[in-house]
Amino acid sequence: MSEETISREEESAAPLSSLDVDEGAMRALSESAVAIVSEYFSDISARRVFPGQPSIEGLAKIRDARLGDEGEAVERIMEDFRLLLDASRHNGHPRFFGYIASPATPAGAYADLLASALNQNVTSWRSAPAATEVERAVVGWLAEMVGYGSDSAGLLTSGGSLANLTALLIAHRSRSPQDVASKGLRAVDAPMTVYASEQVHLSIPKAADVLGLGREQVRLIETDDAFRLDVKRLRERIDADLREGLKPFCLVANAGTVNTGAVDPIEEIADVAKEYGLWLHVDGAYGAPASLDDGKRALFRGIERADSLSMDAHKWLYAPVDCGCLLFRDAAAARQAFSPGEADYIKVHERLEREAFAFWDYGIELSRRFRALKLWMMLRYYGRRRLAEAIAHDNSLAEYLAERVRVSEDFQLLAPVSLSICCFRYVPARLRSQLEEAGSEDERKALERELDELNARVMHSVQRGGLAYVSNATLRGRFALRACITNFRTTRADMDGTLAIIREAARDLEIE
C-alpha cells in the first residue's frame, strides 16, 4: 500500500470532532503565545515580585469559572492568562532571592515548547530513539562540567528529591543481600544507617522514610562554624553504631546546602567512605554547578570520587523546571537495583546494546518527558563559558551583599558566604545595645526571641510589598533573612536596593 493511499484512507476516516486546527487557528495560537512570552521576558524586571492583593483576589474569576461545552476564542483565553501572570510570583525578577529558583532562559523556555509539541515518552531507546540519545549526551556534558568523570552514567529526573531518593535506593541495594528486592528489609540482619550533615536537605530523611529505613536511621552529624559536616564527629558516630551492631551503608555530603550554601569537605568524607566501605552520595542539587566558577572549584575537590551525585539544572543552570539529574560512577550497580521484576510488556528484545537501552533500568520513573531537549539547546546556544560567567556573577553578588551587611550598623551576618547564599538579620540600634549590655542568659534569650519575631515580620512585610523577596533559615537557633542569588538578571544595585527595602519595612514595623 502506498503512502498516498494510506493518506487518503486516514483523511476519510478522520473523526468529525478532530482536535486538529487549521492553519489560521494555528497561527493565532502561536502568535499570541509568542507575543506574551516575548513581552514577559522584556518587562519582568518592572513587575512586582509577588502579586498585590487585587491580583490575588482576581484569581477568583479563574477558580470559579465553569467549563463550557464549546471552545472559547484564543483571545479570551490569553486575556485570562494575563490575569494569571499578574497573580504569579516571578522567580525571574532580579530581586527574587527566595528558596532556590533560577529564572528560565529564553532558549530553555522555547525548547520546552518544542519538547511538548513532540511529546516523547522517554522510557527507552525503542520508544524515543532521538530523545534517548540527546539525554545520554546531555548527561555526559553535565558530568564533564562538574568534574565527575567521563566514565559516569546517569539520567534526568524531576528534581533533586527524586534524584536523592533514587541514589539512596541504589546505595541500599548495593550494600544489601541480593534477595532484599523480594523480601524487603527483613532480608537485612541489622538496621542500616545513613550519615549526613545536620544541614542536609529534607529530601534525604524523607527518602529514608519512603524506603522503609525510617528517618531516625539518618544520623545527622554536627557541623563546624562554617556549617560544614564535622568529619571527626562523623567517624565517632559510625564507630558507635558499629559497636551497637548497626550496619552503616551510605554517606551523604553536601555540595552546597540550601540554608547557607556550605560545601562539606568532600575529599575527607570520601576517605571515610572508602575506609568503612560506604556508598558516597553527594547532594549537589543546588551547588554542583558552582564548580564551573574558577574561584569556587577548590571547594568541590573530591567530587569525582562520589558513587552518585545529584544536581538540578533548574536550580542553577537556568533551565525551566523540571530538570534534575542523577549521575553515578557504576552503571552496573544502578542497573542491579532496578533489574528484578521487569514487566513483560516493557521487556526489551533488541539485539544492539544502544537499542536495548532503557531508562527504567536506572531509575524509578517509567513515563518521562523529553527534559533533555531544553538543556541540549541551552548548553549549545549559550556555551559553557557564558553559563560559568553567570554563575560566577551570582557568587560575587552574594559576597558583595555580605560585605554591605558587615559594614552596616543595622544588619548582622549570620553565616559565612560559600556560594551564592547570604544569611543575615536586621538588628536595630536599640536591640544591638541591649544585647551588648545583657547581664544574664535569660535576658539575652529574651532579646534573641524579640529579634527573631521582628525579622520574621520584616520578611513577611518585604515579601508582600512586592519590590523584593527574601526567604528565611534557622541558624544555630536564630531566625535569618536568607537571600539566594541564582539569577543572571541581578545586579549590585538590586542588592543595595533590597537592603534599603528591608530597612524601610523594619522601620515601619518599629514605628507601629
Secondary structure, 3 states (H helix, E strand, C coil): CCHHHHHHHHHHCCCCCCCCCCHHHHHHHHHHHHHHHHHHHHHHHHCCCCCCHHHHHCHHHHHCCCCCCCCCCHHHHHHHHHHHHHCCCCCCCCCEECCCCCCCCHHHHHHHHHHHHHCCCCCECCCCHHHHHHHHHHHHHHHHHCCCCCCCEEEEECCHHHHHHHHHHHHHHHCCCCCHHHHHHHHCCCCEEEEEECCCCCHHHHHHHHCCCCHHHEEEECECCCCCECHHHHHHHHHHHHHCCCEEEEEEEEECCCCCCCECCHHHHHHHHHHHCCEEEEECCCCHHHHHCCCCHHHHCCHHHCCEEEEEHHHHCCCCCCCEEEEECCHHHHHHHHCCCCCHHHCCCCCCCCCCCEHHHCCCCCCCCCCHHHHHHHHHHHHHHHHHHHHHHHHHHHHHHHHHHHCCCCEEECCCCCCCEEEEEECCHHHHHHHHHCCCHHHHHHHHHHHHHHHHHHHHHHHHHCCCEEEEEEECCEEEEEEECCCCCCCHHHHHHHHHHHHHHHHHHHHC
